[in-house]
Amino acid sequence: MLAGRTPPRAAKVALAAILLTLSALQVAPDAARAAPSASEAIEPVRIDKSRIDAALKAMVDSGRAVGVSALVWQDGQERYFGTAGMADRERGRPMGRDTLVQIFSMTKPITGVALMQLWEQGKFGLDDPLSRYLPEFADVKVVDGAGGLRAPTRPILIRDVMRHTAGFSYGMRDTAADAAFKAADPLNLTNDLSEFGHRLAGVPLMYDPGERWSYSAAVDVQALLVERLTGQPFETYVKAHILDPLGMKETSWTQPERAFARLAATYNKAPDGRLARQDDVETRRLNFDPTRRLTMGGAGLVASIDDYARFSRMLLGGGTLDHVRILSPSTVRLMATDQLDPRVTDRWWLPGKGTVGFGLDFAVRGGPPASTDENRGAVGEFFWDGRESTLFWVDPVNRLTAVFFVQTFPFDGTLHRDLRAAVYRPAYRGPGGDGSTAPSK
């Protein structure tokens, strides 16, 4: 760290920013649905405004959220926008279309798009060793079974960094590597990306590269890689090559003070189950604190719902929106293709998100919902979410993309379950995937 230990509150922000989905496995027992008929499952998706309105209202009425909003585009048109509840309950400010939200790990796909722009330019190969461009990672070690350190069986590849198979920690488990991660404190907000990289490179890997899927600080490594390959600060590059071209005028890591009045408050679930408003001092640290030096690739953006929908619509459009090309269609398809080898069977909590694999910075649905309480969706969709229960997904089969904003912590997967059921209808399963014997069932 540059100067002393992280204050406890700052440490909470830095680590909580990447804790987005450990609660994804928590789906209420009453989520069970009736099994769909084949005829119902193959019907096209038609957006039912009243059904989504009711779902949003129920989220607030049940006490799971203070305020929510959702935006759905299909076939090139806005099919739904709605809100329920308050952006700031204590100040009497309702959730609105102009509400700004801290999207935490929904930052990650934007970072991945930035890096893949450079891949399209031939600046690196996905199977290049990471250390070719970030030499501080040339001598990383792995924790062995006896608690010692050894060399990894192969180098970390850039593909590993984009699919969470590098072996990095996030300081979230009770292992020697996690303890070292916490001691090194690479995500201290007073570090810049270069300091982050040097600190992380000194933390031993949890496992050999390519062996397991484990959510980690890998996307922050992607941000550092963008800086090294371009010679520009990461935030500057993303603004010039993604945010400004897409017209995402209100999305950034560094926000002007005037934007705070439109920022949704964070609500933390108290021991009694009630949602308690987070103190403004804590909320300000990521985006409104001039002493912050770290621009994380894995978290940190503030956005409006329309801004983020422009990003998701670009992905739905194969990399182009309103005649502005951000990526080529083939690159988007590559990112939205499962990159996990079948031998990668240890996937931590990823299976809690459904019948999914993982592409390049997206989860990718590989089969229809396998149970009645699994999130509704279509094979081929790709998506990600955020620490405070935000969500977006892109569904090429139904030519649809949706964005969901909320500020509830810990992550509440039941909100996603209910929104998806409202968008698709509760019994929807969509087309079959790999290994399906009956595509519509």
C-alpha positions in Angstrom: 0.0 0.0 0.0 1.3 3.5 -0.6 0.8 4.9 2.8 -0.3 2.8 5.7 -3.1 0.3 6.1 -6.5 0.8 4.5 -9.1 2.4 6.8 -11.7 -0.2 7.7 -14.5 1.6 5.8 -12.3 2.0 2.6 -11.4 -1.6 2.9 -15.1 -2.5 3.0 -15.7 -0.6 -0.2 -12.7 -2.0 -2.1 -13.5 -5.6 -1.2 -17.3 -5.3 -1.3 -17.1 -3.9 -4.8 -16.2 -7.4 -6.0 -18.4 -9.4 -3.7 -21.3 -9.1 -6.1 -22.8 -12.5 -6.3 -21.9 -14.9 -3.5 -25.6 -14.8 -2.6 -26.6 -15.9 -6.1 -27.3 -19.4 -4.6 -30.0 -17.9 -2.3 -33.3 -18.5 -4.0 -36.4 -18.5 -1.9 -38.1 -21.9 -1.5 -41.4 -20.4 -2.8 -39.7 -19.9 -6.2 -41.0 -23.3 -7.5 -43.0 -23.0 -10.7 -45.2 -25.4 -12.5 -43.5 -27.3 -15.3 -44.1 -25.7 -18.7 -45.9 -27.4 -21.6 -44.0 -27.7 -24.9 -46.5 -25.4 -26.6 -46.0 -22.7 -24.0 -42.2 -22.9 -24.0 -41.8 -22.3 -27.7 -44.0 -19.2 -27.9 -42.1 -16.0 -28.7 -41.4 -13.7 -25.9 -43.9 -10.8 -25.8 -43.4 -8.1 -23.2 -46.2 -7.8 -20.7 -46.0 -4.4 -19.0 -48.4 -5.2 -16.3 -46.6 -8.3 -15.4 -43.3 -6.5 -15.0 -44.9 -3.6 -13.2 -46.3 -6.1 -10.7 -42.9 -7.8 -10.2 -41.2 -4.5 -9.5 -43.8 -3.5 -7.0 -43.6 -6.8 -5.2 -39.8 -6.4 -4.8 -40.4 -3.2 -2.9 -43.5 -4.3 -1.0 -41.7 -7.4 0.2 -38.9 -5.4 1.7 -36.3 -6.9 -0.6 -35.6 -3.5 -2.3 -36.2 0.1 -1.5 -36.3 1.2 -5.2 -36.0 -0.6 -8.5 -36.1 0.2 -12.2 -36.1 -1.9 -15.4 -35.6 -1.2 -19.1 -36.3 -3.7 -21.9 -35.5 -3.3 -25.6 -36.6 -5.8 -28.2 -36.5 -5.7 -32.0 -34.9 -2.3 -31.9 -37.6 -0.7 -29.8 -38.1 0.2 -26.2 -40.7 -2.3 -25.0 -40.7 -1.5 -21.3 -39.5 1.0 -18.7 -40.8 1.1 -15.2 -39.9 1.9 -11.6 -41.1 1.2 -8.1 -40.1 2.6 -4.8 -37.5 5.2 -3.8 -33.9 5.9 -4.9 -33.4 7.6 -1.5 -36.1 6.7 1.0 -34.9 9.0 3.7 -34.8 12.0 1.4 -38.1 11.2 -0.3 -36.5 10.9 -3.7 -38.3 8.3 -6.0 -36.6 5.9 -8.3 -36.6 7.6 -11.7 -35.3 7.4 -15.2 -32.5 9.9 -14.4 -31.4 8.1 -11.2 -27.7 7.2 -11.2 -26.6 3.9 -9.7 -23.2 2.4 -8.7 -23.1 -0.7 -10.9 -20.1 -2.4 -9.3 -19.3 -5.6 -11.3 -21.5 -4.6 -14.2 -18.3 -2.6 -14.9 -16.5 -5.8 -15.9 -18.1 -6.3 -19.3 -17.2 -2.8 -20.3 -13.6 -3.5 -19.3 -13.7 -6.7 -21.4 -14.9 -4.8 -24.4 -12.1 -2.3 -24.0 -9.5 -5.1 -24.0 -11.1 -6.9 -26.9 -10.9 -3.7 -29.0 -7.1 -4.0 -28.6 -7.2 -7.7 -29.5 -9.0 -6.7 -32.7 -6.1 -4.4 -33.4 -3.6 -7.2 -33.1 -2.0 -5.8 -29.9 -2.1 -9.2 -28.1 -3.2 -12.8 -28.6 -5.7 -14.4 -26.2 -3.3 -17.3 -25.6 -0.2 -15.0 -25.1 1.3 -15.3 -21.6 0.2 -12.4 -19.5 3.8 -11.7 -18.5 4.7 -10.8 -22.1 2.9 -7.5 -21.5 2.9 -7.3 -17.7 6.4 -8.7 -16.7 5.6 -8.3 -13.0 3.6 -11.5 -13.3 6.5 -13.6 -14.7 7.4 -15.2 -11.4 4.1 -15.8 -9.8 3.8 -18.8 -7.5 1.1 -21.3 -6.6 0.2 -22.4 -3.1 0.9 -26.1 -2.9 -1.0 -28.8 -1.0 1.5 -28.6 1.9 1.1 -24.8 2.3 4.3 -24.0 0.5 4.9 -22.3 -2.8 5.8 -23.7 -6.2 6.0 -22.6 -9.8 2.7 -23.0 -11.8 2.3 -25.8 -14.3 2.0 -23.3 -17.1 1.9 -19.5 -17.4 -1.2 -17.4 -17.0 -2.7 -16.7 -20.4 -4.7 -13.6 -21.2 -7.6 -15.9 -22.0 -7.3 -17.1 -18.3 -7.6 -13.5 -17.1 -10.8 -13.0 -19.2 -12.6 -16.2 -18.1 -11.5 -16.3 -14.4 -9.2 -19.2 -14.7 -6.0 -17.4 -13.9 -5.9 -18.6 -10.2 -6.0 -15.1 -8.7 -7.7 -14.5 -5.4 -10.2 -11.9 -4.3 -9.6 -12.3 -0.6 -13.0 -13.9 -0.1 -12.1 -17.4 1.2 -10.2 -19.0 4.0 -7.0 -20.0 2.2 -3.4 -19.0 2.4 -3.7 -17.2 -1.0 -6.7 -15.2 0.3 -4.8 -14.3 3.5 -1.9 -13.1 1.3 -4.3 -11.1 -0.8 -5.8 -9.3 2.2 -2.3 -8.5 3.5 -1.1 -7.1 0.2 -4.3 -5.0 -0.2 -4.0 -4.6 -4.0 -7.5 -3.0 -4.3 -6.8 -0.3 -1.8 -8.4 2.8 -3.4 -5.2 4.8 -2.8 -3.3 2.5 -5.2 -3.1 3.2 -8.9 -3.4 0.3 -11.4 0.3 -0.1 -11.6 0.7 -0.4 -7.9 -2.3 -2.8 -7.9 -0.5 -5.0 -10.4 2.8 -5.1 -8.4 0.9 -6.0 -5.2 -1.2 -8.7 -6.9 1.8 -10.3 -8.6 3.3 -10.9 -5.2 0.2 -12.8 -4.0 0.4 -16.6 -4.7 -2.2 -18.2 -7.0 -4.9 -20.3 -5.5 -4.4 -23.0 -8.1 -2.7 -23.6 -11.4 -3.9 -21.5 -14.4 -6.7 -23.1 -16.3 -7.5 -25.6 -13.5 -10.6 -24.0 -12.0 -13.1 -21.1 -12.4 -12.8 -18.7 -9.5 -14.1 -15.1 -9.4 -11.2 -12.8 -8.8 -9.3 -9.6 -9.4 -8.6 -10.7 -12.9 -10.7 -7.9 -14.5 -8.6 -5.3 -12.7 -5.6 -7.0 -14.4 -7.4 -6.4 -17.7 -7.6 -2.7 -16.9 -3.9 -2.6 -16.2 -3.3 -4.4 -19.5 -5.3 -1.8 -21.3 -3.2 0.9 -19.7 0.1 -0.8 -20.7 -1.0 -1.6 -24.3 -2.3 1.9 -25.0 -0.1 4.1 -22.8 -3.3 5.9 -21.6 -4.9 5.9 -18.2 -7.6 3.2 -18.2 -10.5 5.7 -17.5 -9.3 8.0 -20.3 -9.2 5.1 -22.8 -12.7 3.8 -21.9 -14.3 7.2 -22.1 -12.7 7.9 -25.5 -13.4 4.5 -27.1 -16.6 3.2 -25.5 -18.5 5.7 -23.4 -18.3 8.8 -25.6 -18.9 6.9 -28.9 -21.9 5.2 -27.5 -23.3 8.4 -26.0 -23.1 7.2 -22.4 -22.7 10.7 -21.2 -23.3 10.1 -17.5 -21.3 7.0 -17.0 -17.9 7.3 -15.4 -15.7 6.3 -12.5 -15.1 9.9 -11.5 -18.4 11.8 -11.0 -19.0 15.5 -10.6 -20.3 16.6 -7.2 -23.6 17.7 -8.7 -24.3 14.0 -9.7 -24.5 12.9 -6.1 -28.0 14.4 -5.7 -29.2 11.9 -8.3 -27.3 8.8 -7.0 -29.4 6.0 -5.5 -28.6 5.3 -1.9 -27.2 1.9 -1.0 -29.4 -0.2 1.4 -27.7 -2.9 3.5 -29.8 -5.7 5.0 -29.6 -5.4 8.7 -29.7 -8.4 11.1 -33.4 -8.0 11.5 -33.9 -8.3 7.8 -34.7 -4.6 7.2 -32.9 -2.5 4.7 -30.8 0.2 6.3 -29.4 3.2 4.4 -25.6 3.3 4.0 -23.9 6.4 5.2 -23.1 8.9 2.5 -19.4 8.9 3.5 -19.1 5.3 2.6 -21.1 5.7 -0.7 -18.9 8.6 -1.8 -15.6 6.7 -1.7 -15.8 5.0 -5.1 -16.8 8.0 -7.2 -16.8 11.3 -5.3 -13.5 11.1 -3.3 -10.7 13.2 -4.8 -8.1 11.0 -3.0 -9.1 7.9 -4.9 -6.4 6.8 -7.3 -7.6 3.3 -8.3 -9.7 2.9 -11.4 -10.9 -0.7 -11.1 -11.6 -2.7 -14.1 -13.9 -4.9 -12.0 -16.1 -2.3 -10.4 -16.5 1.4 -9.9 -18.7 2.8 -12.7 -21.8 4.9 -12.0 -24.4 4.9 -14.8 -27.9 5.8 -15.7 -30.2 3.0 -16.9 -30.4 4.5 -20.4 -26.6 4.7 -20.6 -26.1 1.1 -19.7 -28.9 0.0 -22.1 -26.9 1.7 -24.8 -24.0 -0.6 -24.0 -26.2 -3.7 -23.9 -27.9 -2.7 -27.1 -24.5 -2.4 -28.8 -23.8 -6.0 -27.8 -27.2 -7.1 -29.0 -26.4 -5.4 -32.3 -23.2 -7.4 -32.7 -20.9 -4.6 -31.6 -22.7 -1.6 -33.3 -25.3 0.9 -32.2 -26.6 3.8 -34.2 -24.0 3.2 -36.9 -21.2 3.4 -34.3 -19.0 0.3 -34.3 -17.4 -0.7 -31.0 -16.5 -4.3 -31.8 -17.0 -6.6 -34.8 -19.8 -9.1 -34.7 -17.4 -12.0 -34.6 -15.7 -10.6 -31.5 -19.0 -10.2 -29.7 -19.8 -13.8 -30.6 -16.4 -14.9 -29.2 -16.9 -13.1 -25.9 -20.4 -14.7 -25.7 -19.1 -18.2 -26.3 -18.4 -20.5 -23.3 -14.6 -20.6 -22.9 -14.5 -23.1 -20.0 -13.0 -26.5 -20.9 -15.2 -29.4 -19.7 -12.4 -30.5 -17.4 -12.9 -27.3 -15.4 -15.5 -28.8 -13.1 -14.7 -26.7 -10.0 -16.6 -23.5 -10.7 -17.2 -22.1 -7.2 -20.6 -20.4 -7.1 -21.1 -20.0 -10.9 -23.6 -23.0 -11.1 -25.8 -21.0 -8.8 -26.5 -18.7 -11.8 -28.1 -21.5 -13.7 -27.2 -23.7 -16.7 -24.3 -21.5 -17.6 -20.7 -21.4 -18.6 -18.4 -18.5 -18.9 -17.1 -16.6 -21.9 -14.9 -13.6 -22.0 -16.2 -11.4 -19.1 -19.8 -12.7 -19.5 -21.7 -15.7 -18.1 -23.2 -17.6 -21.0 -26.3 -19.7 -20.9 -25.7 -23.2 -22.5 -29.0 -24.9 -21.8 -32.6 -24.2 -20.8 -33.5 -23.8 -17.2 -32.9 -27.2 -15.6 -35.4 -26.8 -12.8 -38.5 -24.8 -12.1 -36.8 -22.4 -9.8 -33.9 -21.6 -12.1 -33.8 -18.1 -13.7 -35.8 -17.9 -16.9 -33.7 -17.2 -20.0 -32.8 -18.4 -23.5 -29.8 -20.5 -24.7 -27.2 -18.2 -26.1 -27.9 -15.3 -23.8 -25.0 -13.7 -22.0 -25.1 -11.5 -18.9 -23.6 -10.2 -15.7 -24.6 -8.5 -12.5 -23.4 -6.3 -9.7 -22.7 -6.4 -6.0 -25.9 -4.5 -5.1 -28.1 -6.8 -7.2 -28.1 -4.9 -10.5 -28.4 -7.1 -13.6 -28.2 -6.9 -17.4 -28.6 -9.6 -20.1 -28.5 -9.9 -23.9 -30.7 -12.5 -25.5 -30.0 -12.8 -29.2 -32.6 -15.5 -29.7 -35.4 -13.2 -28.7 -33.6 -10.1 -30.0 -33.9 -8.6 -26.5 -31.8 -6.9 -23.9 -32.8 -5.9 -20.4 -31.2 -3.7 -17.6 -32.3 -3.8 -14.0 -31.2 -1.3 -11.4 -31.4 -1.6 -7.6 -29.1 -0.9 -4.7 -29.7 -3.9 -2.3 -26.8 -5.5 -0.4 -26.0 -8.4 0.1 -26.8 -9.5 -3.4 -30.3 -10.9 -3.7 -30.8 -13.4 -6.5 -34.5 -13.6 -5.9 -34.9 -10.2 -7.5 -33.3 -11.5 -10.7 -35.5 -14.6 -10.6 -38.7 -12.5 -10.4 -37.7 -10.0 -13.0 -36.8 -12.7 -15.5 -40.0 -14.5 -14.8 -41.9 -11.3 -15.5 -40.0 -10.6 -18.7 -40.2 -14.1 -20.2 -43.2 -15.5 -18.2 -42.8 -17.9 -15.3 -42.8 -21.2 -17.4 -40.6 -20.1 -20.2 -37.6 -22.3 -21.0 -36.8 -21.4 -24.6 -34.8 -23.4 -27.1 -32.7 -26.4 -26.2 -29.0 -26.3 -25.7 -26.1 -28.8 -26.0 -27.3 -32.2 -25.0 -31.0 -31.4 -25.0 -33.3 -34.2 -26.3 -36.3 -32.0 -26.7 -35.3 -28.4 -27.7 -38.5 -26.8 -26.4 -38.8 -28.6 -23.1 
